[in-house]
Amino acid sequence: MSVTEMFTYIQGFLSADQDVREDIRKVVQVLEQTAREILTVLQSVHQPTGFKDIPSKCQRARELFSTVRTHMGELKTKFPAEQYYRFHEHWRFVLQRLAFLAAFVVYLESDSLVTREEVAKIIGIEIDREKGFHLDIEDYLAGVLIMASELSRLAVNSVTAGDYGRPLRISNFINELDSGFRLLNLKNDPLRKRYDGLKYDVKKIEEVVYDLSIRGLAKEQEAGGDK
C-alpha cells in the first residue's frame, strides 16, 4: 500500500467516525431538549402553589420519560454496542441529567432513594455493561448528587410555602445519603468534586432545620405528626 493509499484509507475511517458522531449528536440534542422539558415541569414544585400539585407534576414528568425511552432506543442504533465508552462523552452529561430527574421524581413520590435499576428502567436502558448501552455507576451517582443539590433548594422553598415537615424529612434523607457516599472510595475526579458539594448541601439543610427549631416550628410539626 502506497503512502497515498494509506492516508486515503485513514481519511475514509475518519469520515465514517465523524458521521457516527454527528448522528449521535443529533439524537443527544433531542434528549437534552426533552430533559429540559422534564426539568421545567419539576421546577414548578419549588413554587408555593407547586407543593400542592406534586403528584400531577411527577405524572407529567413520567409521561415525558416515555419520549426519552423512544430516543434512547434510537441512540442505541447509532453505534456498535461494544463501542459504548468510545462515544460515552457525547451523552454523559444528558444521561447524568436524566438520572437526576428520575431520582428527583422518585423522591418526590416516595421520599426514597431511587435505585440504579429503577433509573435505567425509567430511562429505557440497561444496567449491565455486557448488554451495550447501559447506565454507568458513576453516571448514576452523579445524578443522585445533582438531586441532593435540588433537595437543599426544596428544603428552603418548603419553609416559604409553609411546609415545615418537608425540610426535616429532607434533612434525614440527605444525612443518610452523605453517610452512604462516605463508604465509597471515589476515584473519579469530577464525581469526587461533585460529592464535595454534598457537604454544603448538608450544611444548608441543617441551617434550615435549625432555624425551624429556634422558631419552634419543627416541634409544632412533630407534634402535629404525632396526632
Disulfide bonds with the S-S distance in Angstrom:
none
